[in-house]
Amino acid sequence: MALARRRVRLAAGLSVVLAAALVAGCGSAGKGAEADPSKAAAPASDIPENSADPARAVSAPGKFDGTQYGDDLLVVSDKKIPDDEVDELLAITVGKGKDKKKGIAAHTRLSYGNFTVDGRLYNIAAVDAGQYRSFTGTTSAEFQEQWDRVAGGEIAVVDRLQKDLRTDGEGYLQVGKQRIHVGAWSPSEVDSVDAMVNSKWGEELGLPVDNAVLINTGISSPKAVREAIEKTLGKTRFSITALDIVAQEGLDLDTFQNVIPVGAFKDAVGTFRYRPIGGGRIAPDPAWVRTHIVTEAVPILGSVTCNKFMMPQLKAALAEVVKRGLSKEIHRGEYAGCYYPRFIAGSSTLSNHSFGLALDFNVPGNQRGTVGQMNREVVSIFKYWGFAWGGDWAWTDPMHFELARIVNPG
């Protein structure tokens, strides 16, 4: 059977799909380890056996050595965290006198960002498979095929997302502008990382290199270590997420979060910084709001508040609806908004409405999970002008249109 179709069944009952993939990003890890530039290009002898794409593979991780750490804190910046600042992190101590102890027992550097599928935001990290696995829990760390597939140029996605992140007929997942073959549904226990690729893929996706550090605090309190990091490096320069809180409650209300999108949203969003404030709401950085969110008049709908980068395409799409004599197909009184900074109802996941890059209209006849009554010529016009339609999703949302690609109306 061809490599692209072969499935390997592991004792743990997990399936790994083998197939072609592409490129990865950098990042290294471990107890005091620094990034290793030599791993950017893997010698032929180090490429994983049966690699899906040898030209885009990195060094094979080797067998698991049994080393394991907990995942306590995730520190994220919008750009590479300089080596000297990582050194400052590693030197942090907590406590005083005889109770003074090292704050960070182990760490791994990641290239970290976000992508959207069906209106939801997911976290992706380019990792050094041989190092990162030690932070992912016993079952995941021992899942050898998973790490070989990541090193070989495929993507591993946490198994709890199998229903949400469905692949196409060939086993590929759309990540930004790229299609990446899913090599494993992962049992990884690291919260705030939904998908893993290697360093070459990180470069291909445009993830900021080494902009995040995953930390194990050992016997030190994660809360005390976070406070020490904020005191040493500044409270607003990074998002510092306590992963134990995320695992238990889904939110960490005590810290700012960074969203660093890949694909079309990269230009329109930049780095989106926000703080959860309870009740399903978020408070975006006011500076981001000032530079990205505008209120303008558009055809049919009148005054709308959206992301300024989407506004030219929205105006062009609605103007064409008018030109084709379809104005009555969009009901101004049934418009439900564009920009509203909050989580998707019942979750801790951001939607593209948080960035002002999505809008809902004709709400009553186009509820979630239905075929809806949206005029298909209107849908075609919006797709032409760079929008994706929620009616195409696995769980349909036919009232919903969101920016999928940047189109210059000229």
C-alpha positions in Angstrom: 0.0 0.0 0.0 1.3 3.5 -0.8 2.8 5.5 2.0 0.1 8.2 1.7 -2.6 5.6 2.5 -0.9 3.3 5.1 -2.1 3.5 8.7 -0.2 2.4 11.7 -2.2 1.1 14.6 -0.5 1.6 18.0 -1.1 -0.4 21.1 -2.7 2.6 22.7 -5.4 2.4 20.1 -4.3 5.6 18.2 -4.1 5.8 14.5 -1.4 7.6 12.6 -2.1 8.6 9.0 1.0 8.6 6.8 1.1 11.0 3.9 2.9 13.9 2.2 3.5 17.3 4.0 5.6 20.5 3.8 7.9 22.7 5.9 8.6 23.6 9.7 9.9 26.4 12.1 12.6 26.5 14.8 12.6 26.1 18.5 14.5 23.9 20.9 14.0 22.9 24.5 15.0 21.2 27.6 16.7 21.9 30.8 18.6 25.1 30.1 18.8 24.2 26.4 19.0 26.9 23.7 17.9 26.9 20.1 20.1 24.7 17.9 20.5 26.2 14.4 22.1 23.0 13.2 18.6 21.4 13.3 17.2 23.7 10.7 18.3 21.3 7.9 18.4 17.6 8.7 21.2 15.4 7.2 19.8 12.6 5.1 20.9 10.1 7.7 18.8 11.8 10.4 15.5 12.0 8.5 12.8 9.9 10.0 12.3 6.5 8.5 9.3 6.5 6.0 9.2 10.3 6.2 6.2 11.7 4.3 8.3 14.5 2.8 12.1 14.0 3.1 12.8 17.4 1.5 10.9 19.2 4.3 11.8 16.9 7.3 14.0 17.7 10.3 16.1 15.4 12.4 14.3 12.4 13.8 13.7 12.7 17.5 14.9 9.3 18.5 13.4 7.1 21.1 11.9 8.6 24.2 14.4 8.6 27.1 11.7 8.7 29.9 12.4 12.3 30.9 9.1 14.1 31.8 8.1 17.5 33.1 4.8 19.2 33.9 3.5 22.1 31.8 3.0 24.9 34.3 3.4 28.3 32.4 3.4 29.4 28.8 5.2 32.7 28.1 4.3 34.2 24.7 5.6 37.3 22.9 4.7 38.7 19.5 8.3 38.3 18.3 11.4 36.3 19.2 12.3 36.3 22.9 16.0 37.2 22.9 18.4 34.7 24.3 19.5 37.1 27.1 15.9 37.4 28.2 15.5 33.7 28.2 18.6 33.6 30.4 16.9 36.0 32.8 13.9 33.7 32.9 16.1 30.7 33.7 17.9 32.7 36.5 14.6 33.6 38.3 14.3 32.5 41.9 11.4 32.5 44.4 11.4 32.6 48.1 13.9 34.2 50.5 16.8 33.1 52.6 16.9 29.3 53.2 13.6 29.0 51.4 15.0 30.5 48.2 14.9 28.1 45.2 15.1 28.0 41.5 11.9 29.1 39.8 12.3 27.2 36.5 13.2 23.5 36.5 12.9 22.9 32.7 11.8 24.8 29.6 11.4 24.4 25.9 11.2 27.2 23.3 8.4 27.3 20.8 7.4 29.2 17.7 3.8 30.0 18.5 0.8 31.4 16.7 -2.9 30.9 15.8 -5.0 29.9 12.9 -8.8 29.8 12.2 -11.0 27.0 11.0 -14.8 27.4 10.7 -14.8 30.7 12.6 -12.8 29.4 15.6 -9.3 30.2 16.7 -6.8 27.4 17.4 -3.2 27.5 18.7 -0.3 26.1 16.8 3.4 25.6 17.8 6.5 24.7 15.9 8.4 22.4 18.2 11.5 20.4 18.6 9.8 17.0 18.8 12.6 15.4 20.8 12.5 18.0 23.5 8.8 19.1 23.5 7.5 15.6 24.0 8.8 15.6 27.6 6.2 18.2 28.5 3.2 16.5 26.9 2.2 13.7 29.3 3.2 10.0 29.5 0.9 8.7 26.7 1.9 11.4 24.3 5.6 11.3 25.1 5.7 7.6 24.4 3.7 7.9 21.2 6.8 7.5 19.0 5.0 7.5 15.6 3.6 10.9 16.4 6.9 12.6 16.9 8.4 10.9 13.9 5.5 12.2 11.8 6.0 15.7 13.1 9.7 15.6 12.4 8.9 14.1 8.9 6.8 17.1 7.9 3.3 16.4 9.1 1.1 18.0 11.7 -0.1 16.5 15.0 -3.5 17.8 16.3 -4.8 17.1 19.8 -7.3 14.3 19.6 -10.1 16.2 21.4 -10.4 18.3 18.2 -11.1 15.5 15.8 -14.7 16.5 15.4 -13.9 20.2 15.1 -10.8 20.1 12.8 -11.9 17.8 10.2 -9.5 17.0 7.3 -10.3 16.9 3.6 -10.7 13.7 1.7 -6.9 13.3 1.5 -6.2 13.8 5.2 -5.0 17.5 4.9 -5.9 20.4 7.2 -6.0 24.0 6.1 -3.7 26.1 8.3 -3.6 29.7 7.1 -2.8 29.6 3.4 -1.2 26.1 3.6 -2.5 22.5 3.6 -0.7 20.2 6.0 -1.2 16.5 6.2 -2.4 15.3 9.6 0.1 12.6 10.7 -1.4 12.0 14.2 -4.3 12.8 16.5 -2.3 13.5 19.6 -3.0 12.7 23.2 -0.9 15.7 24.3 -1.9 17.2 27.6 -0.3 20.6 27.0 -3.2 23.1 27.2 -3.0 26.2 24.9 -1.3 24.1 22.1 -3.8 22.5 19.8 -1.5 21.5 16.9 2.2 20.8 16.5 4.5 21.1 13.5 8.3 21.1 13.0 10.5 24.1 12.6 10.4 24.2 8.8 6.7 24.3 8.8 6.9 27.1 11.3 8.9 29.1 8.8 6.5 28.3 6.0 3.5 29.5 8.1 5.2 32.6 9.2 5.2 31.9 12.9 7.5 34.2 14.9 10.7 32.1 15.6 11.2 31.2 19.3 8.6 33.7 20.5 7.3 31.4 23.3 8.7 29.4 26.2 6.9 26.5 27.9 8.0 26.2 31.5 8.0 23.6 34.2 8.4 25.2 37.7 9.4 22.0 39.5 8.8 22.4 43.2 8.2 26.1 43.0 4.7 27.5 42.8 3.6 28.5 39.3 1.9 31.5 40.7 5.0 32.7 42.5 7.2 32.1 39.4 4.7 34.0 37.2 4.8 37.0 39.6 8.7 36.8 39.6 8.7 36.8 35.8 6.4 39.8 35.6 8.6 41.6 38.2 11.8 40.8 36.3 10.7 41.2 32.7 7.6 43.4 32.9 3.9 42.6 33.3 2.7 43.8 29.9 5.5 42.6 27.5 4.4 39.0 27.5 1.3 36.9 28.0 2.0 34.4 30.8 -0.6 31.7 31.0 -1.0 29.4 34.0 -1.7 26.2 32.3 -3.1 24.5 35.4 -5.9 27.1 35.5 -6.6 26.7 31.8 -6.9 22.9 32.3 -9.3 23.2 35.1 -11.4 26.3 34.2 -10.6 27.0 30.5 -9.6 30.6 31.3 -6.8 32.5 33.1 -8.4 35.8 34.1 -5.2 37.1 35.6 -3.2 37.6 32.5 -3.2 39.2 29.0 -3.2 36.8 26.1 -1.6 37.3 22.7 -3.2 36.2 19.4 -0.6 35.9 16.6 -2.4 34.8 13.5 -1.1 33.1 10.4 -2.5 33.4 6.8 -4.8 36.2 5.6 -5.5 37.4 9.2 -1.8 38.2 9.8 -2.1 41.6 8.1 -5.5 42.4 9.3 -5.0 41.5 12.9 -1.2 41.8 13.6 -0.8 40.9 17.3 -4.1 41.0 19.1 -3.7 41.4 22.9 -6.6 40.9 25.2 -7.6 40.0 28.8 -10.5 37.7 29.8 -12.8 39.6 32.1 -15.5 37.0 32.8 -19.0 36.4 31.6 -17.7 35.3 28.2 -16.2 38.7 27.5 -12.7 40.0 26.7 -11.1 43.4 27.0 -8.9 44.0 23.9 -5.8 46.3 24.2 -7.3 49.8 23.6 -4.3 50.6 21.4 -5.2 47.8 19.1 -8.9 48.9 18.9 -7.8 52.4 18.0 -5.7 51.2 15.1 -7.9 48.5 13.8 -11.6 49.1 14.5 -13.6 51.7 12.6 -17.2 52.7 12.1 -18.2 53.5 8.5 -21.3 53.6 6.3 -21.6 50.7 3.8 -24.3 49.9 1.2 -27.5 48.3 2.4 -26.5 47.8 6.0 -25.8 51.5 6.8 -23.3 52.2 9.7 -21.2 49.2 10.7 -18.3 48.8 13.1 -15.6 46.4 11.7 -11.9 45.9 11.2 -10.6 48.6 8.9 -8.7 46.1 6.8 -11.9 44.3 5.9 -14.0 47.4 5.2 -12.9 47.9 1.5 -13.9 44.3 0.7 -17.1 44.5 2.6 -18.1 47.7 0.7 -17.1 46.1 -2.6 -19.2 43.0 -2.0 -22.3 45.0 -0.9 -21.9 47.4 -3.8 -22.0 44.4 -6.2 -25.0 43.1 -4.5 -26.7 46.4 -5.2 -25.4 46.5 -8.8 -27.0 43.0 -9.5 -30.3 44.1 -8.1 -30.1 41.8 -5.1 -30.4 44.5 -2.3 -33.6 43.0 -1.0 -31.8 39.7 -0.3 -29.9 41.3 2.6 -32.3 42.5 5.3 -30.9 45.6 7.1 -33.1 45.0 10.1 -31.7 41.5 10.6 -28.1 42.5 10.8 -26.5 41.1 14.0 -23.2 42.9 14.0 -19.5 42.6 13.1 -17.2 43.6 15.9 -17.9 42.2 19.4 -15.0 41.1 21.6 -16.1 38.0 23.4 -15.7 34.2 23.4 -17.9 31.9 21.4 -20.9 31.1 23.6 -20.2 28.4 26.1 -16.4 28.2 25.3 -13.1 29.9 25.9 -12.5 30.1 22.1 -12.3 33.4 20.2 -14.3 33.9 17.1 -13.3 36.2 14.2 -15.9 38.7 15.4 -13.4 39.5 18.2 -11.2 41.0 15.5 -14.0 42.7 13.6 -13.4 40.3 10.6 -16.8 38.6 10.5 -20.4 39.7 10.2 -23.9 38.1 10.6 -27.0 39.1 8.7 -30.4 37.7 7.8 -30.3 36.1 11.2 -33.8 34.7 11.7 -33.8 32.4 8.6 -30.1 31.3 8.9 -29.6 29.7 12.3 -26.7 27.4 13.1 -27.0 23.8 12.0 -29.5 24.6 9.2 -29.2 24.9 5.4 -30.5 28.5 5.8 -32.2 30.8 3.4 -29.2 32.8 2.2 -29.4 33.7 -1.5 -26.7 31.7 -3.2 -25.8 34.5 -5.6 -25.2 36.8 -2.6 -23.0 34.0 -1.2 -21.1 33.8 -4.5 -20.5 37.6 -4.5 -19.1 37.5 -1.0 -16.8 34.6 -1.8 -15.5 36.5 -4.8 -14.6 39.4 -2.6 -12.6 37.3 -0.2 -15.1 36.0 2.3 -15.8 32.5 3.6 -19.4 31.5 4.3 -20.5 29.7 7.4 -23.0 27.7 5.4 -20.1 25.6 4.1 -18.9 24.5 7.5 -19.4 21.0 9.0 -21.7 22.6 11.5 -23.4 25.2 9.4 -23.7 28.9 10.3 -25.4 30.4 7.2 -25.8 33.9 8.7 -22.0 34.2 9.0 -19.4 35.6 6.6 -15.8 36.2 7.5 -12.6 37.4 5.9 -10.7 34.5 4.3 -8.3 36.3 2.0 -7.2 39.9 1.3 -8.6 41.2 -2.0 -7.7 44.7 -3.3 -10.9 46.2 -4.8 -8.7 48.5 -6.9 
